[in-house]
Amino acid sequence: MKIMIQELGFFEAVNQRRSVRIFDQNEPFDRDIVRKCLEAAILSPNSSNLQLYNFIRVPENSPLKDSLSSLCMNQKAATTARELIVVVTRRDLWKSRALANYKYIKGIYEGKPDKKSKQALSYYGVLIPKLYGKYPGWSLLKKIIAWWIGMKKPMVREVGETDVRISVHKSAALAAMTFMLGMKAAGYDTCPMEGIDSKRIKKLLDLPDPSEICMVIGCGKGLPEGTYGARFRIPYQELVFEK
């Protein structure tokens, strides 16, 4: 049965979105809405369009749901969730994702190459391998190269292995935020969780060793008592500046 939900506009969704920690167990829950919001999430901006992340869906009837909830420290946002979304970073997939972009660009400009297409192909065929490649001492060497070039002209400085890892997590987090806003717009609530045993979650989900857990998101229809107090934020004038 299709569940009818009143969709919210963007600013309404932003204003009404809260991290809800207790979800209604009796309210009908439409898993197709989750799929729709995940489809929207993968349209999010991400570094070099590599999309180095996966979403793993663990619904309430999954045999893994209780175990996963316990690895979220038995937070009510996990134990009462109608579905858990595990956001996983996959830095290790950079080669296949770069190749997919390379083939896509090459297909678009087939038979009519120009300067722009050559630059794009060089970006995915030459620059990305240099940035994401792993070799002994390569991370330090990249930093030295960036420093040397930066002495003469503007240069990207975040090129080390830790910087690349952070970039991958930022892209995953952008997609996760799109997902949560989509869920709110569709009438559902979410709660992102970082208080988790990421090592055991990787084992539970049988994830490859290079993968990392960015966050786990609880989903459902929130109960009033699941919102802990009025929202507090640092005021605009303390966060936004003009130069």
C-alpha positions in Angstrom: 0.0 0.0 0.0 1.3 3.4 -1.0 1.8 5.7 1.9 0.7 9.3 1.2 3.2 11.8 2.6 3.0 15.6 2.4 6.3 16.8 1.0 8.0 19.9 2.4 9.8 22.7 0.5 13.6 23.1 0.9 13.6 25.7 3.6 10.8 24.0 5.5 12.8 20.7 5.4 15.9 22.5 6.6 14.1 24.2 9.4 12.2 21.2 10.5 15.0 18.6 10.3 16.2 17.5 13.7 18.3 14.6 14.9 15.4 12.4 16.2 16.5 9.7 18.6 13.2 7.8 19.1 11.2 6.5 16.2 7.6 5.4 16.0 7.2 1.6 15.8 3.6 1.6 14.7 3.5 4.3 12.0 3.6 2.9 8.5 7.1 3.2 6.9 7.6 3.4 3.2 11.0 1.9 2.2 10.5 3.3 -1.4 10.9 6.8 0.0 14.3 5.7 1.4 15.2 4.5 -2.1 14.0 7.8 -3.6 16.1 9.8 -1.1 19.2 7.7 -1.7 18.8 8.3 -5.5 18.7 12.0 -4.7 21.8 11.6 -2.5 24.0 10.2 -5.2 23.4 13.4 -7.2 25.2 15.4 -4.4 28.5 17.2 -5.2 31.6 15.1 -4.6 35.3 15.4 -5.2 36.2 14.9 -8.8 32.9 13.1 -9.4 34.4 9.9 -8.1 31.6 9.1 -5.7 33.9 7.0 -3.4 31.2 5.8 -1.1 28.4 3.2 -0.7 25.2 3.2 1.2 24.2 0.0 2.9 20.6 -0.4 3.8 19.7 -2.4 6.9 15.9 -2.5 7.4 14.1 -3.4 10.6 13.4 -7.0 9.5 17.1 -7.7 8.5 18.8 -10.3 10.6 21.6 -7.8 11.0 19.5 -5.0 12.4 19.8 -5.9 16.1 23.5 -6.6 15.9 24.1 -3.4 14.0 22.1 -1.5 16.6 24.2 -2.9 19.4 27.3 -1.7 17.6 25.8 1.8 17.6 26.1 1.5 21.4 22.4 0.6 21.6 21.4 4.2 21.0 17.7 4.6 20.8 18.2 6.2 17.4 19.5 2.8 16.2 17.3 0.4 18.2 14.1 2.1 17.3 15.0 2.9 13.7 12.8 1.4 11.0 15.9 1.3 8.8 19.6 2.0 9.3 21.7 3.4 6.6 25.4 2.8 6.9 27.5 5.4 4.9 30.7 3.7 3.9 33.7 5.5 2.2 35.5 3.5 -0.5 38.8 5.3 -1.3 39.9 1.9 -2.8 37.5 2.2 -5.7 39.2 5.3 -7.2 40.6 3.4 -10.2 37.2 2.0 -11.4 35.4 5.3 -10.7 38.1 7.4 -12.5 37.9 5.0 -15.5 34.1 5.3 -15.6 34.4 9.1 -15.8 37.2 8.8 -18.4 35.0 6.5 -20.6 32.0 8.8 -20.2 33.9 11.9 -21.3 35.6 10.1 -24.1 32.2 8.9 -25.4 30.8 12.4 -25.3 33.6 13.8 -27.4 34.1 10.8 -29.7 35.2 12.1 -33.1 35.3 15.7 -32.0 38.1 16.1 -29.5 38.9 19.6 -28.3 41.0 21.3 -25.7 38.4 20.9 -23.0 38.0 17.2 -23.6 41.7 16.7 -23.6 42.0 18.5 -20.3 39.2 16.4 -18.8 40.7 13.1 -20.1 44.1 14.1 -18.7 42.5 14.9 -15.4 41.1 11.4 -15.0 43.9 9.6 -16.8 46.9 11.4 -15.3 46.2 13.7 -12.4 43.7 11.5 -10.4 46.2 8.5 -10.5 48.9 10.8 -9.1 46.6 12.1 -6.4 45.1 8.7 -5.3 48.0 6.4 -6.1 49.7 4.7 -3.1 53.4 4.1 -3.1 56.1 4.2 -0.4 56.9 7.8 0.4 54.5 9.1 -2.2 52.3 11.0 0.3 55.3 13.0 1.5 56.6 13.5 -2.0 53.3 14.9 -3.1 53.4 17.4 -0.2 56.9 18.5 -1.2 55.8 18.9 -4.8 52.8 21.0 -3.8 55.0 23.1 -1.5 57.5 23.7 -4.3 54.9 24.7 -6.9 53.1 26.8 -4.3 56.3 28.9 -3.8 55.8 30.3 -7.3 52.0 30.2 -7.9 48.7 29.2 -6.3 48.6 25.5 -5.7 46.3 22.9 -4.0 48.0 22.0 -0.7 45.8 19.1 0.5 47.5 16.3 -1.4 48.8 14.0 1.3 47.2 10.7 2.1 45.4 12.1 5.1 44.1 14.9 3.0 42.7 12.5 0.4 41.0 10.5 3.1 39.4 13.6 4.5 38.2 14.6 1.0 36.6 11.2 0.5 34.7 11.5 3.9 33.6 15.0 3.0 32.0 13.7 -0.2 30.3 10.9 1.7 29.0 13.4 4.3 27.6 15.7 1.6 25.6 12.8 0.1 24.5 11.8 3.6 23.2 15.3 4.2 21.2 15.3 1.0 19.7 12.0 2.0 18.6 13.3 5.4 17.1 16.5 4.0 15.3 14.4 1.4 13.9 12.2 4.1 12.7 15.2 6.1 11.1 16.7 2.9 9.2 13.4 2.5 7.9 13.5 6.0 10.4 11.2 7.7 13.1 11.8 10.4 16.7 10.8 10.7 19.6 10.7 13.1 23.2 10.5 12.0 25.4 8.6 14.5 29.2 8.7 15.0 29.1 7.0 18.4 29.7 3.5 16.8 32.1 0.6 16.8 33.2 1.1 13.3 35.7 -1.9 13.4 33.0 -4.4 14.4 30.5 -2.8 11.9 32.9 -3.5 9.1 33.2 -7.1 10.2 29.4 -7.5 10.6 28.7 -6.2 7.1 31.7 -8.1 5.6 33.2 -4.9 4.2 36.6 -4.8 2.5 39.5 -3.7 4.7 40.2 -0.4 3.0 36.6 0.8 3.5 35.7 3.1 6.4 32.5 3.9 8.2 31.5 7.6 7.8 28.3 7.4 9.9 25.2 5.3 10.5 21.8 7.0 10.0 18.7 5.9 11.8 15.4 6.5 9.8 11.8 6.5 10.6 8.8 8.6 11.8 10.1 10.4 14.9 8.2 10.6 18.1 7.9 13.9 20.0 10.0 12.6 22.8 12.7 11.7 20.3 13.6 15.3 19.9 15.6 16.4 22.9 14.8 20.0 23.7 14.6 23.1 21.6 17.2 23.6 18.8 20.3 25.6 19.7 22.7 27.1 17.2 25.5 29.7 17.5 24.0 32.9 16.0 24.6 33.9 12.3 26.8 36.9 13.2 29.3 34.7 15.0 29.6 32.2 12.1 29.3 34.3 8.9 31.7 37.0 8.0 32.3 39.3 4.9 35.7 40.5 3.8 
